[in-house]
């Protein structure tokens, strides 16, 4: 099985890249800003050591420069399996770039990174490596979100699609339709999630903490985690108009497999559609958005029960 390896840049490396500064110049800027330089440097070296150790174990793997790929400076490599060494956002980026590969999520610095989407540490990955390369591994098929804007299919998302008003002191206005029921809403934003975007610490969970405060009790669900393989999506209306006195019934909806939610955007002020915080698209008055369970799945490698 052809294996590719993609490793995220540390914060220091990323700032060197985006600011065009040397290592020492970046550290100097951190000191001026009052950042915890020791913690950042320690994390940087943890990540570098973990990545370099993994690379020594798989010398035949193709190392993929994700930034160069995003910037179209290199052609997209053909790999059947991709080891993603980084954090949750880097995992999401790679899942968009390689939607058909088997994805292995490896936390590049478990001491400082939470890594909710990542099943492996560098050590546990190393223990399973030979079996994986030989084609012996377990997978989960994660549900994806299929999104269209004015009939044009966007790239599938694995966690969260969000519609957010660009000026956060303004309010969105739109109409939702699902299974013949429609409702006009005003709010600051709207979120659609798959199971992978519903876990502890996720935006969906954090933003949904206000729901029990709504006096009407009109919402049908609560924002609890649901399985990543579950063939459903859920929604959340953020900071709904009238707050705790809100009467909207569609604050937290379930979209089952085969169903489609439509959203007609009515506000004068533009919003932004974010797909997993990886790609972003403008949404303007009159635009029609649709959301449903995608026919595609993300193939995620998971540990054996004995690992």
Secondary structure, DSSP 8 states (H G I E B T S, - for coil): --EEEEE---HHHHHHHHHT--HHHHHHHHHHHT--HHHHHHHHHHHHHHHHHHHHH-TTSEEE-HHHHHTTSS-----SEEEEEE-HHHHHHHHHHTTTSEEEEEETTTTT---TT--EEHHHHHHHHHHHHTT--EEEEEEEEEEEETTEE---BSSEEEEEESSTTS-EEEEEEETTEEEEEEESEEEEE-GGGSSTT-HHHHHGGGGGG-TT---S-------TT-SEEEEEEES-TTGGG---S-SS-EEETT--EEEEE--SS-EEEEETTTEEEEE-TT-EEEEEEEEEEEEEEE--TT-
